[in-house]
Amino acid sequence: MKILKIVLLIVGVVLIVFGLYNAFVPQQVLDIGPLEVNAKEGLTNQTLGMIGIGVLALIAGALLKNRR
């Protein structure tokens, strides 16, 4: 159970960080010579879902008790 707890905590943190990165860092869309276009999507359903699943994984990892 201790390994599952550690895995859930790590997966939760990674999902939250990756979701926030996708939400707030502009992505390069087009680069033609001197012309460069960037887009910022913001909070989409996909990024909110990643953040939500990450939070649930963190909570599950924090509440998981060790068996003896």
N, C-alpha and C positions, 0 to 999 in steps of 0.2 A: 504493500500500500504506500510505502514511503516513496517508491519510484514513481507511482502514478501521481502522487501529490506534487512531486517536483516537475514532472512532465506537464501537468495541468497549469502550474504556475508559469513555466517557461512559455508554453503555447499561448497563454492568456496575455502575457506581456508582449510577445511578438505580434500577435494579432492587433492589439491596441496600437502599438507603435506603427505598424504597417498601415493600418486604417487611417491614423492621423497624418501620416506622411502622404498618403494618396489624396487626402482631403485638402491639405493646406500648401503643398508644394506644387508650383505650376509645372506642367508637363510640356515638353517641346513637341509641337504638332507638325510644323512645317519648317524646312530650312532649304531655301533655294538661293544660292549665291549670297548676296548681302541681305536678303530678306529672311527674317526669322520670326515665326509666329508661335507664341506660347499660349496655352489655355489653362485656366484654373477651373476645375469642375466644382469644387466645393463639396459639401456633404451630400452624397448621393445615397441611394438605398443600399448599394454594395458596401460603401465605406461605413455606413451606420450599422449594417449587419456584421461586418468584421469587428467593429468596436464592441458591439453588443455581445457577440460570441466570446470575445476576449475577456470581457468583464465577467461573463458567466463562468468561464474556465478559471479565472482568478478566484471567484467566490467558491467554486467547487473545490479547488485546490486548498484554499484556506480552511474550509469547513471539514475536509476529509480527515477522519481520525485514523490513527495508526492502530492496527490490531496487534495483540500480544499473543 
